[in-house]
Amino acid sequence: MPPQKQYTTPVVVIGYALCSSLLAIINKYAITQFNYPGLLTALQYLSSSLSVFLLSKLGFLHHDPFTISTAKKFFPAALVFYLAIFTNTNLLRHANVDTFIVFRSLTPLLVAIADSLFRNQPLPSNFTFLSLLLILASAFGYVATDSAFTLTAYSWAFAYLVTITTEMVYIKHMVMNLGLNTWGFVFYNNFLSLMMAPFFWFLTGENVQVFHALGSGSGNLFDLTAFVAVSLSCVFGLLISFFGFAARKAVSATAFTVTGVVNKFLTVAINVTIWDKHASPVGLICLLFTIVGGVLYQQSVTGPRDALPSVAMQADIEIGIGDKDDLEGEKLRKG
């Protein structure tokens, strides 16, 4: 068993924030250069699951072994995760990054409500609720000056809003109750998503496009620029898998979601620099208020086991079977 490792909350939150901010731009660039969203995400799942498997074999990390019983329990969460990534990628395919940001910014308020309704978390305080409303209002103001919306883009945006809200709450529930370590969650999530990819590949008809591109030698399948873009998206996909699950263990679902929203500042800064379609200066001012709302946000009061000061649960699980039993006993004591 590898030595025990502690991941402090600031480290995992900063890691998640950087990956979350850069991944949106990288995925937008990748889908622009490699216009096959299903194949792109499948390559991300393949690289992440294969990397975890190989690094585990080489002794650099430890992940829980794959079992059918655990896979069955985890499958619903993996399905929600896949749908969230699927709708996210198609949203970036049909809309600009601004549209992605505003719908991503809507999630904290919905997650806070879902947390309270389905996970028995306390309702946000008045101050917290006002900060979430500020994020929401500012995000709407940010895109109010952007008229580049289409019905297709809005349809994918709405689907993304529904799936990402469900994913944020349901995955949090799985993280806190299934008893896998961080890399175990990364492996199960990506491997099961990879298994689902062919179904959606044929469902959307993307397989026809790919086979046509292979037969005709078109479609940038073997273009060097596309290769670099896809490779970067795969690397950051692996990194955000780790930091994402680690952050989910360290903070509440709503705080985790707000972290992703606030740190879209870097995404917008890069977006303004490299893309010609973005909001006006008034929209950028609204973005600053979105960030202010995130700074004002304070995590809702939770129980001591929910508001872990560090990602200690991963270390607890990695110690051994006895610690897993202790965790299960703690869950039973909490009811």
Protein Blocks (a to p, Z undefined) as FASTA:
>chain_A
ZZdddddfklmmmmmmmmmmmmmmmmmmmmmmmccfklmmmmmmmmmmmmmmmmmmnopa
ccddddfklmmmmmmmmmmmmmmmmmmmmmmmmmcfklmmmmmmmmmmmmmmmmmmmnop
acddfklmmmmmmmmmmmmmmmmmpcbbcfklmmmmmmmmmmmmmmmmmmmmmmmmnopa
fklmmmmmmmmmmmmmmmmmmmnommmmmmmmmmnopghlmgfklmmmmmmmmmmmmmmm
mmmmmmmmmpcfklmmmmmmmmmmmmmmmmmmmpcbdcdfklmmmmmmmmmmmmmpccdd
ddfklmccbdfklmmmmnpmmlmmmmmmmmmmnZZ
